[in-house]
């Protein structure tokens, strides 16, 4: 069954995401489950199979927290950090950083405090408040640029990415 517009694919695919995460460990499975729940919770009540999936995730999250001896609040803080980093990676890779030292909200971090990114006049980036241990670091990622924007299947997307030109992106962050 495919989810309505704005959903996360199909319900079997959601279960597959969780199953794929489990071999990496309970902690990874817990965070992935929390993320799938976050992304899908807006559709709760629309599709019985999705409601079943979401209810099951709450059960699994409770069991994983218990087996890991992790308090719910601590798991939620870790997930907030994951969300913040996920959003930051999207901002970077989609080249959404505003010019002119204007700030862009990333997300709320583990303490509930808003984090913003800005590009300085020297082209380095900063995050306010600064959440990192190092005062300066550079990150690199490979970027693929497919020649088309719409795909009829995941397989078509994968093939396009495998044949796309690859370039390297990098950013330097400074406190």
C-alpha positions as CSV (number, residue, x, y, z in Angstrom):
1,X,0.0,0.0,0.0
2,X,1.3,3.4,-1.0
3,X,0.9,6.3,1.4
4,X,-1.0,9.5,0.3
5,X,0.9,12.5,-1.1
6,X,3.5,13.7,1.4
7,X,4.0,10.2,2.9
8,X,7.1,8.1,3.3
9,X,6.6,5.6,0.5
10,X,4.8,2.4,1.2
11,X,4.0,0.8,4.5
12,X,6.1,-2.3,3.7
13,X,9.0,0.1,2.9
14,X,8.6,1.6,6.4
15,X,8.9,-1.8,8.0
16,X,11.9,-2.5,5.8
17,X,13.6,0.6,7.0
18,X,13.3,-0.5,10.6
19,X,14.4,-4.1,9.8
20,X,17.4,-2.7,7.9
21,X,18.4,-0.6,10.9
22,X,18.1,-3.4,13.4
23,X,21.3,-5.2,12.3
24,X,23.2,-2.0,13.1
25,X,22.1,-2.3,16.7
26,X,19.2,-1.4,19.0
27,X,20.3,2.3,19.3
28,X,20.3,2.8,15.6
29,X,17.0,1.0,15.3
30,X,15.5,3.2,18.0
31,X,16.6,6.4,16.3
32,X,15.4,5.2,12.9
33,X,12.1,4.1,14.4
34,X,11.7,7.5,16.0
35,X,12.4,9.2,12.7
36,X,10.0,7.0,10.8
37,X,7.4,7.8,13.5
38,X,8.1,11.6,13.2
39,X,7.8,11.6,9.4
40,X,4.6,9.5,9.4
41,X,2.7,10.7,12.4
42,X,0.8,13.4,10.5
43,X,-1.0,10.7,8.6
44,X,-2.2,8.9,11.8
45,X,-5.9,8.1,11.5
46,X,-6.0,8.1,7.7
47,X,-4.8,4.5,7.0
48,X,-5.4,1.6,9.4
49,X,-2.2,-0.1,8.3
50,X,-0.2,3.0,9.0
51,X,-1.8,3.3,12.4
52,X,-0.7,-0.2,13.1
53,X,2.8,0.6,12.0
54,X,3.0,3.7,14.2
55,X,1.5,1.8,17.2
56,X,4.1,-0.9,16.7
57,X,6.9,1.6,16.6
58,X,5.9,3.0,20.0
59,X,6.0,-0.5,21.4
60,X,9.4,-1.2,19.8
61,X,10.8,2.1,21.0
62,X,9.7,1.4,24.6
63,X,11.3,-2.1,24.4
64,X,14.6,-0.8,22.9
65,X,14.8,2.0,25.5
66,X,14.2,-0.6,28.3
67,X,16.8,-3.1,27.0
68,X,19.3,-0.3,26.5
69,X,18.5,1.2,29.9
70,X,17.9,4.6,28.2
71,X,15.4,7.1,29.6
72,X,12.8,8.4,27.1
73,X,14.0,12.0,27.7
74,X,17.5,11.0,26.8
75,X,16.4,9.2,23.6
76,X,14.4,12.3,22.7
77,X,17.5,14.5,23.2
78,X,19.5,12.2,21.0
79,X,16.8,12.2,18.3
80,X,16.6,16.0,18.5
81,X,20.4,16.1,17.7
82,X,19.9,13.6,14.8
83,X,17.1,15.8,13.4
84,X,19.3,18.9,13.7
85,X,22.2,17.2,11.9
86,X,19.8,15.8,9.3
87,X,18.3,19.3,8.6
88,X,21.8,20.8,8.5
89,X,23.0,18.2,5.9
90,X,19.9,19.0,3.8
91,X,20.6,22.8,4.0
92,X,24.2,22.2,2.9
93,X,23.6,19.7,0.1
94,X,20.7,21.7,-1.3
95,X,22.8,24.8,-1.2
96,X,20.2,26.8,0.9
97,X,22.6,28.8,2.9
98,X,21.7,32.5,2.7
99,X,24.2,35.1,1.6
100,X,25.0,38.3,3.4
101,X,25.6,36.8,6.8
102,X,21.8,36.2,7.2
103,X,20.8,33.4,9.5
104,X,18.7,30.4,8.6
105,X,17.1,28.2,11.2
106,X,18.4,24.7,11.2
107,X,16.2,23.1,13.9
108,X,15.8,22.9,17.7
109,X,18.6,21.0,19.3
110,X,18.6,18.6,22.3
111,X,18.0,21.4,24.8
112,X,15.1,22.8,22.8
113,X,17.2,25.8,21.8
114,X,17.0,27.0,18.2
115,X,20.1,26.5,16.1
116,X,20.9,28.8,13.1
117,X,23.5,28.6,10.3
118,X,25.1,31.6,8.7
119,X,27.8,32.1,6.0
120,X,30.4,34.6,7.1
121,X,32.0,37.1,4.8
122,X,35.1,34.8,4.6
123,X,32.9,32.0,3.2
124,X,33.2,29.9,6.4
125,X,30.0,28.8,8.1
126,X,29.0,29.1,11.7
127,X,26.2,27.6,13.8
128,X,24.7,29.6,16.6
129,X,24.7,28.4,19.4
130,X,27.8,26.4,18.6
131,X,27.0,22.7,19.3
132,X,30.4,21.2,18.3
133,X,33.5,20.3,20.4
134,X,36.0,21.4,17.8
135,X,36.3,25.2,17.3
136,X,37.0,24.7,13.5
137,X,36.6,21.8,11.1
138,X,36.0,21.1,7.5
139,X,33.6,18.5,6.1
140,X,33.6,17.0,2.6
141,X,30.9,15.1,0.7
142,X,30.5,13.6,-2.7
143,X,27.6,15.0,-4.7
144,X,25.9,13.3,-7.7
145,X,24.1,15.3,-10.2
146,X,21.6,13.2,-12.3
147,X,20.6,14.6,-15.6
148,X,16.8,14.2,-15.0
149,X,14.6,15.4,-12.2
150,X,11.8,12.8,-12.2
151,X,12.0,9.1,-12.0
152,X,9.4,6.4,-12.6
153,X,11.0,4.0,-10.0
154,X,13.6,3.7,-7.3
155,X,15.6,1.5,-9.6
156,X,15.6,4.2,-12.3
157,X,16.8,6.8,-9.7
158,X,19.6,4.4,-8.5
159,X,20.8,3.8,-12.0
160,X,20.8,7.5,-12.7
161,X,22.8,8.3,-9.6
162,X,25.3,5.5,-10.4
163,X,26.0,7.0,-13.8
164,X,25.9,10.7,-12.7
165,X,29.0,12.9,-12.5
166,X,30.4,13.2,-9.1
167,X,31.9,16.3,-7.6
168,X,33.2,17.1,-4.1
169,X,31.6,19.7,-1.9
170,X,33.2,21.1,1.2
171,X,32.4,23.5,4.0
172,X,34.5,24.9,6.8
173,X,32.8,25.6,10.1
174,X,34.2,28.1,12.6
175,X,32.9,28.8,16.1
